[in-house]
């Protein structure tokens, strides 16, 4: 399929604002088989099953963009992208102008997720605007670069095979930048590959690594330390995205710039700092709920025990070691941008006490009902001749006492 021939003369298309109106949006699925399977830490791809998104305007100009599904990261597939564009996003854009950037964003973000489909529609609208003005989109965005290098991805394989593939791409296409897929176990398999590439080509090529979240933070740190002498440009997604504290620890120690890539996305719209959206920012839902309970003043662990009528913190080890510091900060509150800030002393409440137990509806402080131990202490010493425990006649204790 080919787009209808259009003119890029600005005078022709900008004569009427109605020419910028979106009349139709289509999603065209296509498949391109790879010459060899691309294997990486989060899966394997044998065919590029992508979607071509087209935004048609009243003047006949058609903006186009490609939507590559990322099922291992976003949960989108080729079929889901086609469905959401045809049934939800396309009808939402029809009748608007390709210049209505905020209108598009607002309408698309009514639906949570689907970041690849949303990005393709945004790029297609930019492409249409560039055609109207007769300018490339990077000029419209204000970007500048004398040149942009093209990189080639090297999937999992033996070191010699990957060296031969890099040499072939350099000789055929002049490519001198390579993204090396890492994330295998043991990690030294990938360290050996990167070292073989550097030894084979020297400083003639640029190398960077992409882990696809295959290593832990500690494995990533050890691997990067062993590759510190190989002149890597950057490292991308080495450890899992939901290990927020582990990734922070890793970034502080990484000898090269760290790129989050797909794992850095506020999916579903809304303010990125909204604490209710911690799950979208890298925490899984269970851990996000626990972080919010700590921020609200609830007990910070899996539970708490009672001893002497008082609530004691849970001393059992947490399987999420990165949350230990939250135990020591149970009186912190998440600020408007998700940052932890110290509450004033008069606004704090003891950890473990629910919000509705802290204050009566009329504003007076609520005092919890005293338990048996507290009632005995308040009553004072017992009169002579009385016992503090009176077992029931039918209980095993009373039966033993009779005998």
Beta strands, then each sheet from edge to edge (+ up, - down):
strand 1: 22-40
strand 2: 43-57
strand 3: 62-68
strand 4: 151-154
strand 5: 177-181
strand 6: 206-210
strand 7: 234-236
strand 8: 257-259
strand 9: 304-307
strand 10: 310-313
strand 11: 332-334
strand 12: 340-342
sheet 1: 1+ 2- 3+
sheet 2: 4+ 5+ 6+ 7+ 8+
sheet 3: 9+ 10-
sheet 4: 11+ 12-
end
